[in-house]
Amino acid sequence: MQIKPYLPLLILGSFLLLAFGLSNIKRLKAPAFRVFVTTSKAKDHIKMMAAAFPALKKMAEENNFEIDLSDDTSLINDANLARYQVFIPLQQAPFDMSGAQQMAVQRFIEQGKGWVGIHAGGLTGNFFKGADKPYWQWFQDFMGGIVYSPHPPFQKGMLVIEDQNHPVTKGLPAQFEVSDEWYEFDKSPRPNVHVLATADESSYTQRKPMGDHPIIWVNEHFHRMVYIGIGHDPYLWDDVNYNMLVRNAILWAAMPKDKN
């Protein structure tokens, strides 16, 4: 039997197409949800935010969600946020948003959508606000009623996981060392939030010791809220534990209301 000259090429092409399809089936799968990350223009956080971009993009690809990152605060509006299930202020302090942008975020959260605040994304305090706009008291309550106070110098310290069964901290070691600014607050938010992790104040030098020093928590009065206080060091994105923490937080924040 004579083999037609194009038949081997046809077989090879079919094989390559099948191989391509199998290897890219995960990539071609529709994303499970969408995440919007807003970043600040603060110079002291530029390196951390720059390191976050490739890390978060890789995280999204590996966990089948879509992520958009921008430092354009005009995108913090009802119409744009409606496209997403999770909002992440990555170093984007609330006082750097306009009143209209703050209200858009508040409505997003009150609709039951996810919020993952990282480091400066959770700053509170009347002394931050501009004279031309009212203080966002709702956000202070959302954060557990605490007010940020100036942090100690950047240094190594120990993070202690208090609740290893929560989806956000599940799989993390009982404690691990990170370098950070170790944000301090006027009081512990514990009476108003569920604490996931604390700062071990015996492992570094505080500016003003808190004693009980929560650094990662969820506010169970809201559907999917988690605040991660650590997040100054760009090398955190090379840390397996920190990446697991952020990934877990995003996946948990995106869960529908009827899921635990």
C-alpha positions as CSV (number, residue, x, y, z in Angstrom):
1,M,0.0,0.0,0.0
2,Q,1.3,3.4,-0.9
3,I,1.4,5.9,1.9
4,K,0.3,9.4,0.9
5,P,3.2,11.9,1.4
6,Y,1.1,14.2,3.6
7,L,-0.1,11.4,6.0
8,P,3.0,11.3,8.3
9,L,2.7,15.1,8.7
10,L,-0.9,14.8,9.5
11,I,-0.2,12.2,12.1
12,L,2.6,14.3,13.6
13,G,0.4,17.4,13.7
14,S,-2.4,15.5,15.4
15,F,0.1,14.2,18.0
16,L,1.5,17.7,18.7
17,L,-2.0,19.1,19.0
18,L,-3.0,16.4,21.5
19,A,0.1,17.0,23.5
20,F,-0.4,20.7,23.5
21,G,-4.0,20.3,24.6
22,L,-3.1,18.0,27.5
23,S,-0.3,20.1,28.8
24,N,-2.3,23.3,28.6
25,I,-5.7,22.0,29.8
26,K,-5.2,23.7,33.3
27,R,-4.1,27.0,31.7
28,L,-7.1,27.0,29.4
29,K,-9.6,26.2,32.1
30,A,-11.9,29.1,33.0
31,P,-10.7,30.9,36.2
32,A,-12.7,30.1,39.3
33,F,-12.8,33.7,40.4
34,R,-11.2,37.1,39.9
35,V,-9.0,39.2,42.2
36,F,-8.2,42.9,42.1
37,V,-5.0,44.0,43.8
38,T,-4.5,47.8,44.3
39,T,-1.0,49.0,45.2
40,S,0.3,52.3,46.6
41,K,2.9,54.7,45.4
42,A,4.6,54.8,48.8
43,K,8.4,54.7,48.3
44,D,9.1,52.6,51.3
45,H,7.0,49.7,50.0
46,I,8.0,49.8,46.3
47,K,10.4,46.9,46.5
48,M,7.8,44.7,48.3
49,M,5.1,45.5,45.8
50,A,7.5,44.9,42.8
51,A,8.4,41.5,44.2
52,A,4.7,40.7,44.7
53,F,3.7,41.1,41.0
54,P,5.4,37.9,39.7
55,A,4.6,36.0,42.9
56,L,0.9,36.7,42.7
57,K,0.7,36.1,39.0
58,K,2.3,32.7,39.5
59,M,0.0,32.0,42.4
60,A,-3.0,32.8,40.3
61,E,-1.9,30.5,37.5
62,E,-1.2,27.6,39.8
63,N,-4.5,28.0,41.6
64,N,-6.8,28.8,38.7
65,F,-7.9,32.3,39.5
66,E,-7.4,35.5,37.5
67,I,-5.6,38.5,39.1
68,D,-5.3,42.1,38.1
69,L,-2.8,44.5,39.8
70,S,-2.8,48.3,39.5
71,D,-1.7,51.5,41.3
72,D,-4.5,53.4,39.7
73,T,-6.9,54.2,42.5
74,S,-9.6,55.5,40.1
75,L,-10.3,51.8,39.4
76,I,-11.6,51.5,43.0
77,N,-15.2,52.1,42.0
78,D,-18.5,50.1,42.1
79,A,-18.5,49.2,38.4
80,N,-14.9,47.9,38.4
81,L,-15.1,46.1,41.7
82,A,-18.2,44.3,40.6
83,R,-16.0,42.3,38.3
84,Y,-14.1,40.7,41.2
85,Q,-14.7,38.4,44.1
86,V,-11.7,39.4,46.2
87,F,-10.2,42.9,46.8
88,I,-6.6,43.1,48.1
89,P,-5.2,46.5,49.2
90,L,-1.4,45.6,49.0
91,Q,0.2,48.5,50.9
92,Q,-2.7,50.7,49.6
93,A,-3.6,52.6,52.8
94,P,-7.3,53.5,53.2
95,F,-6.5,57.1,53.9
96,D,-4.9,57.4,50.4
97,M,-8.3,56.6,48.9
98,S,-10.9,59.3,48.2
99,G,-14.2,59.2,50.1
100,A,-16.0,57.8,47.1
101,Q,-13.4,55.1,46.8
102,Q,-13.7,54.2,50.4
103,M,-17.4,53.9,50.1
104,A,-17.0,51.6,47.0
105,V,-14.8,49.3,49.1
106,Q,-17.2,49.4,52.0
107,R,-20.1,48.4,49.7
108,F,-18.0,45.6,48.2
109,I,-17.3,44.1,51.6
110,E,-20.9,44.5,52.9
111,Q,-22.0,42.6,49.8
112,G,-20.2,39.6,51.3
113,K,-17.1,39.7,49.0
114,G,-13.6,39.0,50.1
115,W,-11.0,41.5,51.5
116,V,-7.4,40.5,52.1
117,G,-5.5,43.5,53.6
118,I,-1.7,43.3,53.6
119,H,0.5,45.4,55.9
120,A,-0.2,49.1,55.2
121,G,-3.6,48.1,53.6
122,G,-5.0,48.0,57.2
123,L,-3.7,51.3,58.6
124,T,-6.1,53.2,60.8
125,G,-5.8,56.4,62.7
126,N,-7.3,59.9,62.7
127,F,-3.9,61.5,62.2
128,F,-3.6,60.0,58.7
129,K,-6.6,61.6,57.2
130,G,-6.4,64.8,55.2
131,A,-8.2,67.9,56.4
132,D,-10.5,67.8,53.4
133,K,-12.3,64.6,54.2
134,P,-14.0,62.9,57.1
135,Y,-12.4,60.0,59.0
136,W,-13.5,56.5,57.8
137,Q,-14.7,55.2,61.2
138,W,-16.4,52.2,59.6
139,F,-12.9,50.9,58.5
140,Q,-11.5,51.3,62.0
141,D,-14.4,49.2,63.4
142,F,-13.9,46.7,60.5
143,M,-10.3,46.3,61.6
144,G,-11.4,45.5,65.2
145,G,-11.5,49.0,66.6
146,I,-7.7,49.4,66.7
147,V,-5.6,52.4,65.9
148,Y,-2.1,52.0,64.4
149,S,0.8,53.5,66.3
150,P,4.3,54.0,64.9
151,H,6.2,50.8,64.5
152,P,9.6,49.8,65.8
153,P,12.7,49.5,63.5
154,F,12.6,46.8,60.8
155,Q,14.0,43.6,62.3
156,K,13.7,39.8,62.6
157,G,11.0,38.4,64.8
158,M,8.9,35.3,65.4
159,L,5.4,34.9,64.1
160,V,3.3,32.5,66.2
161,I,0.3,30.8,64.6
162,E,-2.4,30.7,67.2
163,D,-5.1,29.0,65.1
164,Q,-3.7,26.2,62.9
165,N,-7.1,24.9,62.0
166,H,-8.4,28.0,60.2
167,P,-8.3,27.7,56.4
168,V,-6.0,30.8,56.2
169,T,-3.3,29.4,58.4
170,K,-3.8,25.7,57.8
171,G,-0.6,23.9,56.9
172,L,1.7,26.6,58.3
173,P,4.3,25.7,61.0
174,A,3.5,26.6,64.6
175,Q,5.9,29.5,64.3
176,F,8.4,30.9,61.8
177,E,10.8,33.8,61.7
178,V,10.3,36.8,59.4
179,S,11.8,40.3,59.0
180,D,9.2,43.0,59.4
181,E,8.2,46.3,60.9
182,W,6.0,44.6,63.4
183,Y,3.1,47.0,63.4
184,E,1.8,48.1,66.8
185,F,-1.6,49.3,67.8
186,D,-3.2,51.2,70.6
187,K,-4.7,48.0,72.0
188,S,-5.3,44.4,71.0
189,P,-8.2,43.8,68.6
190,R,-8.8,40.4,70.2
191,P,-12.2,41.3,71.8
192,N,-13.6,42.1,68.4
193,V,-11.9,39.7,66.0
194,H,-10.7,36.1,65.7
195,V,-6.9,36.0,66.0
196,L,-5.0,33.7,63.7
197,A,-1.4,34.7,64.6
198,T,0.5,36.9,67.0
199,A,3.9,38.6,67.1
200,D,6.2,37.0,69.7
201,E,7.4,40.2,71.4
202,S,10.2,38.4,73.2
203,S,11.8,37.7,69.8
204,Y,12.4,41.4,68.8
205,T,12.6,44.9,70.3
206,Q,9.3,46.7,70.5
207,R,8.6,50.4,70.3
208,K,5.8,50.1,72.9
209,P,5.1,46.5,74.0
210,M,1.5,45.4,73.6
211,G,1.7,42.2,75.5
212,D,-1.1,40.5,73.5
213,H,0.0,41.4,70.0
214,P,-2.2,40.0,67.2
215,I,-0.8,40.4,63.8
216,I,-3.1,38.3,61.6
217,W,-6.8,38.1,62.1
218,V,-10.3,37.8,60.7
219,N,-13.4,39.8,61.6
220,E,-16.2,37.3,61.7
221,H,-18.8,40.1,61.6
222,F,-18.0,40.1,57.9
223,H,-18.1,37.2,55.4
224,R,-14.6,37.0,54.2
225,M,-12.2,39.5,55.8
226,V,-8.5,38.8,56.7
227,Y,-5.8,41.2,57.7
228,I,-2.1,40.2,57.4
229,G,0.0,42.7,59.3
230,I,3.3,41.4,58.2
231,G,4.4,42.4,54.7
232,H,7.2,45.0,54.5
233,D,10.1,42.8,53.4
234,P,10.3,42.1,49.6
235,Y,12.0,38.8,50.4
236,L,8.8,37.5,52.0
237,W,7.8,36.5,48.5
238,D,10.6,34.0,48.5
239,D,9.4,32.6,51.8
240,V,7.3,29.4,51.3
241,N,5.3,30.0,54.5
242,Y,4.4,33.6,53.5
243,N,3.3,32.5,50.0
244,M,1.2,29.8,51.6
245,L,-0.4,32.3,54.0
246,V,-1.3,34.7,51.2
247,R,-2.6,31.9,48.9
248,N,-4.7,30.4,51.6
249,A,-6.1,33.9,52.4
250,I,-7.1,34.5,48.8
251,L,-8.7,31.1,48.3
252,W,-10.6,31.5,51.6
253,A,-11.7,35.1,50.8
254,A,-13.1,33.9,47.5
255,M,-15.3,31.1,49.0
256,P,-19.1,31.5,48.4
257,K,-21.2,32.3,51.5
258,D,-22.5,28.7,51.9
259,K,-18.9,27.3,52.3
260,N,-17.0,27.1,55.6
